[in-house]
Amino acid sequence: MRGSGKAAALVTVLLTALAACTSTPPPPVVTSPVAQSSSPAAPTASQIVIGVDDIAGGYNPHNLADQSTITTALSQMLLPSVFRPDANGENQLDTTLMRSAEVTSTDPFTVTYLIRQDASWSDGAPIAVEDFVYLAEAMRDQPGVVQPAGYRLISNIQPSEGGKGVQVTFSEPYPGWQTLFSNLLPQHLLKDAPGGWQGALQDSFPAYGGPFSIKTRDNARGEIILERNERYWDKPAAVDQIVLRRSDATGLAGALRSGNDQFVMSRTDSAGLNQFQVLGPSVQLSTVASPRVAEVLLRPANGPLVDDQVREAVSAIIDRNKLIDEGTGGGPSAGLRADAQVRWPSQAGYAPTIPAGYGVPDPAKAESLLTAAGYVKEAGIWRKDGRALTLVVASPGQQEPYASMAKELSNQLIAAGIQVNTLNAQPRDLFANLLALPVSQGSTAPTGNTNAVGVDIAVVPLPVGGDAATVLASTFGCRPGQSTPSANVAVIPANPAAVCDENLQTTIEEALTGEKPLTDALAELEPKLWAQHTVLPLFQLADTLATGQGISGMTAGPPLLGPFSEAVNWTRSPR
């Protein structure tokens, strides 16, 4: 203490001496350190905050299990693509990644891609042919992937220009080739990663090939912070940071009102939509249709629904309108009823093909069909050979709206005398395992892992968008060679519905390869697909885009993708 007093006295003497030697008065006494008062304040990062329903992974845009608004948003900002849709939905070459991509031979059908020499992942590794090969092989071989039909036509990939050239040869012509190789993944980091393909992007991204990178991901707080990718070789992002912040409907509306959020992307019901509407003209509202349609899959896979009569009977029990009401809650998806098997409601040229009366419960028809299939109703339960008719109804975990619709569907079946086991499997387990269990083509006996639970009915989202012929082949088509069945040979299903009809496959392939115009193919196929009672479309998913104050350069974005593809141009603007 005595030493401190001497030091203080010395400081006082020095200040007095300095004051005596100059005409400038001594500085005022302050409580903060001199170093802080004399240093300029650190600049605040320009930041755009976006309110979302959830930030939970996984984030692999190629896995059915990971399809969500947040996955679509992140893939647009973090991953490179060969083509990207423009404002009208037309594919345009992404010149931030590519020098060119064009058909260079028609016999065999060959596409040659030339990648920019300076395009690289955020760890410095070049974006190259290996990334194309990795994605193509995964999409061809892995279960539970998004629209694999085009990748299954690839017969060979050859490198050139030190890996910056990619020559892709197809077994058949493929008019939809521009939809391939979107959202490339870093092969050098994922090929040997724990969990393999199914573990890819489960929690985050190992490297980035877009204008942004992830600074932090805090699931407990419900927040992902993106920052400018300093290793990006093209136009740098105009804003320093983008924050994706989770909240409920009330919190999202409040954050817009206060200006804490610049905009919101939310799957709203009627109550949530009303909370945005009451904010008045300062908040602009629009509907952004998602690349997903909610479906009920009646799977002819080793269980009771292999019988066409039982499957049709179950279809006659289902009240489709109640499922749609439960799933949409009066939100924007309610205006996007999916009344066609292949085309989706927001697509240009969409027209309903659903037969009159389809999806309206018909108990008498259901009873007649079950009786014809050998079932007898005893004490209110349908039985055959003394065994109750029991179906397993699955949804991807507790994801909404699928879990609620699965519960409603189960109640309908139970009320009709069918016993139900519900299954809320984790999404990746559902799509990559349970919906991919081998299916016997020549027998109705269970195959493969007899300890696994076979799923009879799945309430799930299926992807749409891009090339409609590819959607057709990916949803209803067979694997190459699968359409010629061998008795008692088990195969991995080509699609989540476990559908493969050799009588339809020729037309599906003709549409995929361009041999037959899609319009002609659908005119032939749609009535037959409805008559199969395997895929019951409900509605297209949609988000409400609520735009507040403080952001410039943002639009609703290309169809099915939303505003995030233009994030590199966003700036903060005065309120």
Buried (B, 14 or more C-beta within 10 A) or exposed (E): EEEEEEEEEEEEEEEEEEEEEEEEEEEEEEEEEEEEEEEEEEEEEBBBBBBBBBBBBBBBBBBBBBBBBBBBBBBBBBBBBBBBBEEEBEBEBBEBBBBEBEBEEEEEBBBBBBBBEEBBBBEEBBBBBBBBBBBBBBBBEBBBBBBBBBBBBBEEBEBEEEBBBBBBBBBBBBBBBBBBBBBBBBBBBBBEBEEEBBBBBBEEBBBBBBBBBBEEBEEEEBBBBBBBBEBBBBEEBBBBBBBBBBBEBEBBBBBBBEEBBBBBBBBBBEEBBEBBEEBEEEBEBEBBBBBBBBBBBBBBBBBBBBBBBBBBBBBBBBBBEBBBBBBBBBBBBBBBBBBBBBBBBBBEEBEEBBEEEBBEBBEEBBBBBBBEBEBEBEEEBBBBEEEEBBBBBBBBBEBBBBBBBBBBBBEBBEEBBBBBEBBBBBBBBBBBBBBBBBBBBEBBEBBBEEEEBBBBBBBBBBBBBBBBBBBBBBBBBBBEEBBEBEEEBBBBBBBBBBBBBEEBBEBBBBBBBBBBEBEEBBEBBBEBBBEBBBBBBBBBBBBBBBBBBBBBBBBBBBBBBBBBBBBBBBBBEEE
